Amino acid sequence: MWRLRRAAVACEVCQSLVKHSSGIRGSLPLQKLHLVSRSIYHSHHPTLKLQRPQLRTSFQQFSSLTNLPLRKLKFSPIKYGYQPRRNFWPARLATRLLKLRYLILGSAVGGGYTAKKTFDQWKDMIPDLSEYKWIVPDIVWEIDEYIDFEKIRKALPNSEDLVKLAPDFDKIVESLNLLKDFFTSGHKLVSEVIGASDLLLLLGSPGETAFRATDHGSEGDKHFRKVSDKEKIDQLQEELLHTQLKYQRILERLEKENKELRKLVLQKDDKGIHHRKLKKSLIDMYSEVLDVLSDYDASYNTQDHLPRVVVVGDQSAGKTSVLEMIAQARIFPRGSGEMMTRSPVKVTLSEGPHHVALFKDSSRQFDLTKEEDLAALRHEIELRMRKNVKEGYTVSPETISLNVKGPGLQRMVLVDLPGVINTVTSGMAPDTKETIFSISKAYMQNPNAIILCIQDGSVDAERSIVTDLVSQMDPHGRRTIFVLTKVDLAEKNVASPSRIQQIIEGKLFPMKALGYFAVVTGKGNSSESIEAIREYEEEFFQNSKLLKTSMLKAHQVTTRNLSLAVSDCFWKMVRESVEQQADSFKATRFNLETEWKNNYPRLRELDRNELFEKAKNEILDEVISLSQVTPKHWEEILQQSLWERVSTHVIENIYLPAAQTMNSGTFNTTVDIKLKQWTDKQLPNKAVEVAWETLQEEFSRFMTEPKGKEHDDIFDKLKEAVKEESIKRHKWNDFAEDSLRVIQHNALEDRSISDKQQWDAAIYFMEEALQARLKDTENAIENMVGPDWKKRWLYWKNRTQEQCVHNETKNELEKMLKCNEEHPAYLASDEITTVRKNLESRGVEVDPSLIKDTWHQVYRRHFLKTALNHCNLCRRGFYYYQRHFVDSELECNDVVLFWRIQRMLAITANTLRQQLTNTEVRRLEKNVKEVLEDFAEDSEKKIKLLTGKRVQLAEDLKKVREIQEKLDAFIEALHQEK
């Protein structure tokens, strides 16, 4: 009997230890405790061996219903009492002694049976918690690999030691007996009997439980017989629901505490309390891999098969709302019926101490707890979408990368795609529907992509077209999760609730899915907060008939359960596919490196950006070399170029008309007038054009001339484009013409030749100009009259009929000039008639216009020869010039004219050279830098200008190496997390 009492005391101590360690109010069955707790406190129990659960399916079942009242536990009050003392106490004492024997024996047998029956009832009432095994981290199931529980069990005290630690109940009984003796006038034996029975009642003796079960058994049997089977089922379902909600509340409380603790830890790390550098989170590393892969050209048969959660659905089906509920912020632009998602948006969700969002290519953080930052984020996303969409299109395949961090967010990567449309409306491009289908198929054809199919539950299922598209891409439903949105509207408007059940079970669609979920995305008000939507969603499902009538299961509702399931499925896919993807890129890298070694063994592997930087340095060096051109070289090429540009005007419009006058006074007057008109209108502009063209020629010469063995022809297209764009942007200083006009006007007004050297230089300049014109005139006459007799005899060439006519006309006009060498520049009408009649007498038919054209060239050659002869005479005319040609038959005013022109050219060239070296070369260098900066930001321009097999091979090799390195780092971090 005392052994039985000690066992009961030991069991009670164990229950007390378990109750204090669990931290949960109320008594829980020992089998429902944590596995590790069961292994520590009851290691010898045969059913409590630590085991790893069976392999999970592709996603787990979750539930997040809150705010439901828990059922209060009712405890039966324990009544105590004793029989009053009567006479004939020896007989009653004997009776009690005999009764005590049966009492103890019956208590032992009946109590054991009742405890076993009560334990079985509790076991049946408590739901199967295998669905919630996901709460325990994976490391718990592997804890037996790291902790030796056998050593711990041996180190812990056994039951006998625990009993020793418990208080001595014998002394307690003795104390109670003394108290009873004090109050009952010393009947010791009766007090011991009563005290023992009371102690058994306090400890919950099996005997007392057996008696209670015996006393009330008949009434309970009658009660359960009256209850029908349907009421039993309803009662059991209600109890099951309340039990699930009870445990759900406990789980949510633990998760909330865990969330707060993780937030505090992240904040401490963020402030640098631990003085260590934080590593990138696992999901951030994975997101970087996806960003690199998005720019990778799928060549060499290496496709991007890394998992993503692809969100697809009909337009206005609630895709954006589901994503915002998962991200816990209203981050996407919204519109009533208007297409807002115009390009894919990749959202990377990760944990962090603060709820913030930032773009991949920007350092600005948007605080998602502030409404002004949320509005700015939505505006920025909308601007980026419109920027991605090219002119003439409605949607774009270019992806916008966004990172969202916050405490408690599920780690995953989601891609929000434009909503699938059935009809192209006004304002859309004609190919909008096909473009959306092609973008969606491009993401869904990835065999490891998780397809989150969003279906609006408030509209007819037959109107949806996205389910057909998803069925084509995933016919077996092995990576599809179906989500029914707006269930509140569906339950309100749909006449048959069973139709919603058919939709959620996938019976109305041809598609198959890995899991089915039902969510509520708010009341349709865009200003609702995420917390308000979540409360409304939970309140709806708590009162929903769909859940109460078991049409939907608890783990199939709310966006929280959806996010948990998607995250679990996402990481399962990642772990299964990432190493295989890494091996594919390793093989691709080896192939690319081998190809480079065989084709370009002596060249470095420079990608397009590195080649652009190298070309940029070369171009800037060539621009700087312009400043090393000597002033003498600038002035020579400027003077020569300017004279070539204005020589025709000087000879034809100034010198020849003035030289045909009768005296020197008229000559000088005509020259001054024409020079003044020329300077005011044309000359400064021509000078600036010449200077700008000269700068272009020198710049082009430095850019295009070969550099010997160091010259790389891969830069030729880029250099040519930079040169053209820089010249196009360059504009000469507007004040240059005004300053030049004054300088040129002063230079042309000066007639004072200071020395004989300047006089001789002017004569030399005049001779060169006249000889060049004479050579041009003779070439024109030769083309007009054909080859002379020498060329006809030596080279067997003949004249045409027209050339023969011109030749006869030329000979006739030359005879006229020989008769009158001072003939004016124009023929009189009677002279034209005379020439025509003389030619007709020889059988040559001519018209007056032919005679005038021939006369122009003949007289021009005669005039130029006469001017050259006069130039030779003026070589010794400097003395007469100093005397202003007084009392002299030699007048050399034409030499003075060419001296004025020559001096003007020299002064203009000097002025332009100063403008070039001091201002324009620097401005051109600035333009070149701006052009290079613009080209550096324009990836399309670089791809167009830097082309070739060598460039593409280096690009692929760099990208594959970067992808492989990031994949290796991610895999290493993934193994460390395990």
Secondary structure as GFF3:
##gff-version 3
##sequence-region A 1 978
A	DSSP	alpha_helix	2	22	.	.	.	ID=ss1
A	DSSP	three_ten_helix	30	32	.	.	.	ID=ss2
A	DSSP	alpha_helix	35	41	.	.	.	ID=ss3
A	DSSP	alpha_helix	89	125	.	.	.	ID=ss4
A	DSSP	three_ten_helix	129	135	.	.	.	ID=ss5
A	DSSP	alpha_helix	138	141	.	.	.	ID=ss6
A	DSSP	three_ten_helix	143	145	.	.	.	ID=ss7
A	DSSP	alpha_helix	149	155	.	.	.	ID=ss8
A	DSSP	alpha_helix	159	165	.	.	.	ID=ss9
A	DSSP	alpha_helix	169	184	.	.	.	ID=ss10
A	DSSP	alpha_helix	188	202	.	.	.	ID=ss11
A	DSSP	alpha_helix	206	226	.	.	.	ID=ss12
A	DSSP	alpha_helix	229	270	.	.	.	ID=ss13
A	DSSP	alpha_helix	282	294	.	.	.	ID=ss14
A	DSSP	beta_strand	309	313	.	.	.	ID=ss15
A	DSSP	alpha_helix	319	327	.	.	.	ID=ss16
A	DSSP	beta_strand	345	350	.	.	.	ID=ss17
A	DSSP	beta_strand	356	359	.	.	.	ID=ss18
A	DSSP	beta_strand	366	367	.	.	.	ID=ss19
A	DSSP	alpha_helix	371	388	.	.	.	ID=ss20
A	DSSP	beta_strand	400	405	.	.	.	ID=ss21
A	DSSP	beta_strand	412	416	.	.	.	ID=ss22
A	DSSP	alpha_helix	432	444	.	.	.	ID=ss23
A	DSSP	beta_strand	450	456	.	.	.	ID=ss24
A	DSSP	three_ten_helix	461	463	.	.	.	ID=ss25
A	DSSP	alpha_helix	466	473	.	.	.	ID=ss26
A	DSSP	beta_strand	480	485	.	.	.	ID=ss27
A	DSSP	alpha_helix	487	493	.	.	.	ID=ss28
A	DSSP	alpha_helix	497	504	.	.	.	ID=ss29
A	DSSP	beta_strand	515	518	.	.	.	ID=ss30
A	DSSP	alpha_helix	530	543	.	.	.	ID=ss31
A	DSSP	alpha_helix	545	548	.	.	.	ID=ss32
A	DSSP	three_ten_helix	554	556	.	.	.	ID=ss33
A	DSSP	alpha_helix	559	599	.	.	.	ID=ss34
A	DSSP	alpha_helix	608	624	.	.	.	ID=ss35
A	DSSP	three_ten_helix	625	628	.	.	.	ID=ss36
A	DSSP	alpha_helix	631	649	.	.	.	ID=ss37
A	DSSP	pi_helix	650	655	.	.	.	ID=ss38
A	DSSP	alpha_helix	656	659	.	.	.	ID=ss39
A	DSSP	alpha_helix	664	681	.	.	.	ID=ss40
A	DSSP	alpha_helix	683	704	.	.	.	ID=ss41
A	DSSP	three_ten_helix	708	710	.	.	.	ID=ss42
A	DSSP	three_ten_helix	713	715	.	.	.	ID=ss43
A	DSSP	alpha_helix	716	729	.	.	.	ID=ss44
A	DSSP	alpha_helix	736	749	.	.	.	ID=ss45
A	DSSP	alpha_helix	756	785	.	.	.	ID=ss46
A	DSSP	alpha_helix	789	795	.	.	.	ID=ss47
A	DSSP	alpha_helix	801	819	.	.	.	ID=ss48
A	DSSP	alpha_helix	829	841	.	.	.	ID=ss49
A	DSSP	alpha_helix	848	873	.	.	.	ID=ss50
A	DSSP	three_ten_helix	874	876	.	.	.	ID=ss51
A	DSSP	alpha_helix	878	882	.	.	.	ID=ss52
A	DSSP	alpha_helix	893	915	.	.	.	ID=ss53
A	DSSP	pi_helix	916	920	.	.	.	ID=ss54
A	DSSP	alpha_helix	921	937	.	.	.	ID=ss55
A	DSSP	alpha_helix	939	945	.	.	.	ID=ss56
A	DSSP	alpha_helix	949	977	.	.	.	ID=ss57
###
